[in-house]
């Protein structure tokens, strides 16, 4: 391939400036996703780089919804992760973008709701979350919100800062009282929590709460006798000394499995009980994770007191 070929998408109008000939643009390995746009099939660019040409077609266009969410790193349900329609909005007084593989919108934005990130124009994380309320059910919108507000302190292996705060999301909802999906967004606000790293962790928490079990705590740190942080449960019941760990697909890797066994042993050496949760435990109308947690809680001496006062 020509060495000057960009890593992501580019406009045919830029070919001359890039030193690319028409013959090079039509060669095998260069894809035409839409008129006037080219993308190397072997592109190693980021999501933003692969979509950038779409945002350069019109200076008034903005990447929105699931497209903005992918670029920002907001978690999406599996069915939406597989949908690569590119969401682009123009101002409400204009016309919808109409192109192959583009989902066009006409939207109005208030100050601060459109930002520049990784070289493209897109909706802010808080506005993106609100727009997702038109596409997602309540639980998936809560999981998306959790991924926006997630943060961890310096005592975590990988400290994180939030894309936006719960207060930011609440303010955004208040700015658009008549927007489609805002009712779902209002319900989701009361269920969003800081500390969940993935959608399964969020769905696990929601399944427990919706079944009537006490809500687990996030961002709990278990420390050894010297006070050093050594275990970071995905969720926990500190009063019952119970840690919940979600084991995703990568936990089947032999090295990861050994680390999981070591983590469980360390957790138990600190006087805690670890409940390991798999993908299948979260599926169905009555997720098995509820029975797993209820069984362990019912064996706790503190559970009887909660059952009397909390149920």
N, C-alpha and C positions, 0 to 999 in steps of 0.2 A: 504494500500500500504506500501511497505517497507519504514521505516523512512529515510533511507539513499538515497532514490531515488532523483536524481537531479531535480531542478525546471524546467529545459529545456531539450533539446535533449542531448544525450550522445552516445558514441560509445560502441558497444557490447564488443570491445576489452578492455574497461575500467571496465567492469562488475566485474571482480575479485577484482580489486583495490577498487571498491565501496562496495564490500561485497555482491554482488548480484549473486544469483544462476541462472542457465539456466532455471529452473522451474519458478523462479520469473520473468525472462525476458519475458516468454511466457504467463504470466497470463493476464486475461482480464483487460483492463484499461491501458495497455502499448501497444502503437501503433508502427508499423514498417513502417515508411514513405519511407524508402529505405534500401537496403541491408546493414547490419552492423550498422544501426542507430536505436535507440529507442527513443520514446517520450511519456511521461505520458499524457494520454488524458485530465487529469485535470490540466495540467501544468499552473502554475501561473507566468511563466517566461516572460521576455521581448521578443521582436521580436528577438533580438540578441541571447538571451539564447536559444530560440526555434530552431534557425538555426545554432547555434555554431558548432554542430557536423559535419555539411557539410564542414565547413571551416577547420576542423581538419583532414579531410580525406587526404588532400594533402597540404604540407607546401607551395606550390607555388600558391595555389588557392586564389582568391580574390572575395568577394561579390560585385556585381555591379548593375547598372541600378535601377530598381524599388525596388530590395531587399535592396540595400544600401540606397536608398531614404527613405524607411520605417524606417530603423534604425536611420538615421540622423534626421528624422522629416521633410523631404521635401514633400510638398503636391503633391498628384497625383490625376488625374481625377478619377471619380467613376468607370469607366470600368476597370481601371488598379488596383484600390484598391481591386477589386474582383478577380483579377488574382494573385494567390499565387504561380506561378512558381518561383523557386528560381534561380536567375541569378548568375552564377559563371564563372569567367574567369581564364584561364591559359595563360602563356606567348605565344606570337605569334609563337614561334618555337616549341611549344608543341602541344598536341591534345586537342580537346574540351572535357570538362567533359561530361560524358554520364551516367545519372542516372534518375530514375523515378522522375518526378516533377522538374527536373533541366533543365534550359535553359543555354546551354553551349556557351562560347565565347572564342575566341583567341584574346587577346588584348596586345598591348604594352603600358607600363606606363613609364612616365618620373618621375624624382625625385620629391617626395612630393605628388604624385597622389594616393598613397596607404597609408592608415593610420590604426592605431589600435584604435577601438572605442568599448566600452562596451565588451571587450574581444574577438573581432573578427577582421579579416582583411577585409577592404573594401575600396572602392574608396573614395577619399576626396569629400566633398560637391560640390566643383567646378567641378571636373571631373565627378561626378555622374550626375550633371546637364547637362553637355555636352553630356554624353552618352544617357540621356533621349531624346535628340534631334533626335535620330534615331527612337523614339517610339511615340512622341507626336506631335500634330499640333501646330501651332504658338501660339495661345492663351493659350493652356494648358502649353506650355513651358514657357511662360511669367509668368503664375501663379506659376509654380514651381520655377522659378528664383526669384520671389517676396518673396517666403517663405525662400529662401536661404539668401537673403540680408536683410530681415526685422529686424529692430531695433527700440527701443523706448527709450527715455531718462528717467531720474529719475523723471520727472513730470508726468509719466504714472503710473497707478496702478500696472502694471507688467512690469518693464523695461526689455528690451531684447537686447541681443548682436547678431550680425549676424553670421551665419555659415560661410559665406564668403562675400566679398564685390563685388560690381559691377566691380571694377577694377580687382579683382581676376578672375571673370568670363570672362572678356575681355581678360585677359592674357591667360587663359586656351584655349580660342578659337584660339588665335594667335599661340599657341603651336601646334595646330593640323589642319593646313589649308586644308588638303586633306581628313579629316575624314568625313565619311558619316553623314549627318545631320548638318554639320557645316554651311550651307547656312541658314537654319532655325534658328540656334543659333545666327548668326550675326544679323538677323532681330529682334530676340527677345531681344537682348542686348539693342537696342534703346528704347524698350518699358518697360523694367523692372524699377520699382520704389521702393524706401525704405519706408516701413510703412504699407503694406497690411498684415493683419493677417491670411487671408484665401483665398482660391481660388475664392469663390463667390465675395469677395471684388475686387480681381484683374479683374475678368470677368466683373464686373459692370463698372469699370473704362474703360476697353477696349471697351465695348459696347458704352459708351458715346463718347469716342474719335473717334471711327470708324464711328459714325453717324454724325460727324462734330461738335459736341458740344465741348465747352472748356474743357480741362482736369482738373479734380478736384485735389486738393492738399491733400496729406497724412500727417499723424503725426501732425495734427492741434489740439491745446488744447484750449478749451474755459475756461476762468477764471471768477470768480465772482468779486464783487466790491473790495474785499480785495486782489485780485491778486492770489487767490488760484485756482489751476486747478480743475474743477468740471465736465466737459464733454469732452469726447474724441471721436469725430466723426470718423467713418470708412473712410470717405473722406469728403471734404468740398470745397465750393467756398467762401473763405473769403471775396472777394470783394462784393459778393452779400449777405453775411451773411446767407448762406444756408449750412446745415449739412446733410450728407447722412449717414443713418444707415441701415446696412443689418441685417435683422432679420431671423436667421436660424431656424431650426426645434426646437431647445431647447427654442426658444422664445414663444412657445405655452404653456410652463409651467406656471401655474397661478402666482407663485412668480416672475418669470422672466418677465411676462407680466406686473405686477405691477411696477417692476423696470423700464421697458421700458416707461410706462406712466409717471412715475416720471421724467425720463431723458428727455422726450419730453417737459414736463412742464418747467423744469429747462432751457432747451435750448431756449424755447420761451421767458422765463422771461429775458434772456440775450439779447433779441432783434434779435434772429436767427430764421430761419424757418427750421424745420426738415422734411426731406423726408424719409419715411420708405420704405425699399425695401425688397420684399419677393422672395423666390426661383422662383416662377412662373414669376416674372417680368424680369428674366434674360433668359428665354427660347425663342426659336424660332429665325427665321432669323431677325425679327424686334422686339427685346426685348422691352417690355412695359416700362421698366425703362427709356428708351430714352424719351418717351412721358411724363412720370411723371416729369422728370427733366426739359424738354423743357417748359412744361406748367408753372412751378414755375419760371424758369428763365425769361420767356417772361413777367411775371408780375412784374419783378424787374426793378426799374428805371435805374439801371446800365446796364441792358441787351441791351437796344437800342444802347448804345455807343459801346458795344462789337460787336453787329451785324454789325455795320457800318465798324468797323476797323478790326474785327477778322474773318469775314466770306468772 
